[in-house]
Amino acid sequence: MKKSNIIVLAVAAAVSVFLLALWFILGFNHVDSPVDPLVTLVWWIVIVAAVLIINKVEGTRRERIRSVYVGEGQLFNSELGLVSAQPGTSLVGNVASIVENLDYGFGKQDFPEEDQFTPRLLVRTTEYKRDYEEEQGQDQQGRSRTRQRVTWKGEVVFPKGAGSREFNSPEELHAILATA
């Protein structure tokens, strides 16, 4: 969730708490019917529902942005547009480079014309995370060693109804792309 969404929802919740407290402090609970606390409860439910809906929609939007179409020597992503594959880098490395460098902005590139780009397959990434762990010990220069761990899950979709295959690691993705 964006920081502005969190701030707006927090202010809305704080205002509703303040108004409910003011309702009791001013003694309206002795004069007025108990509808106001019910309205406040409904408002809190609306706020919680809004948070859940925003999280779900944002997660879906980010998954769509992480989709990479793979063609001969080119890749397409809706945020970055048409990108040439880096020579000397594996197909998995090229796709990873795109997924790592996404800003998740709201700009969108148009899909290229068929004469410019023909996709062979689509790599949909549902989860991508790169972690660095420090290992015990040091290397020859006296620096602490770090180990990189990549969590990468998703599916590869083949064109013209040829199906799809799920992957749960970069190695599985590499094996799928090697046979495609």
Long-range contacts (C-beta under 8 A, 24 or more apart in sequence): 1-51, 1-54, 1-55, 1-58, 2-58, 5-54, 9-47, 9-50, 9-51, 12-43, 12-47, 13-44, 13-47, 16-40, 16-43, 16-44, 16-47, 61-104, 62-104, 63-124, 63-125, 63-126, 65-102, 65-104, 66-99, 66-102, 66-124, 66-125, 66-126, 66-128, 66-154, 67-122, 67-123, 67-124, 67-125, 68-95, 68-98, 68-99, 68-122, 68-123, 68-125, 69-117, 69-119, 69-121, 69-122, 69-123, 70-95, 70-119, 70-120, 70-121, 70-122, 70-123, 70-177, 71-117, 71-118, 71-119, 71-120, 72-118, 72-120, 74-117, 76-109, 76-111, 76-112, 76-117, 76-119, 77-102, 77-109, 78-108, 78-109, 78-111, 79-103, 79-104, 79-105, 79-107, 79-108, 79-109, 80-109, 81-109, 81-112, 82-109, 82-112, 82-116, 82-117, 90-174, 91-174, 91-177, 92-170, 92-173, 92-174, 92-177, 95-123, 95-173, 96-150, 96-152, 96-170, 99-125, 99-128, 99-152, 100-128, 100-130, 119-159, 120-159, 120-180, 121-156, 121-157, 121-158, 121-159, 121-177, 121-180, 122-156, 122-157, 122-159, 123-154, 123-155, 123-156, 123-157, 123-173, 123-177, 124-154, 124-155, 124-156, 124-157, 125-152, 125-153, 125-154, 126-153, 126-154, 126-155, 127-151, 127-152, 127-153, 127-154, 128-152, 128-153, 128-154, 156-180
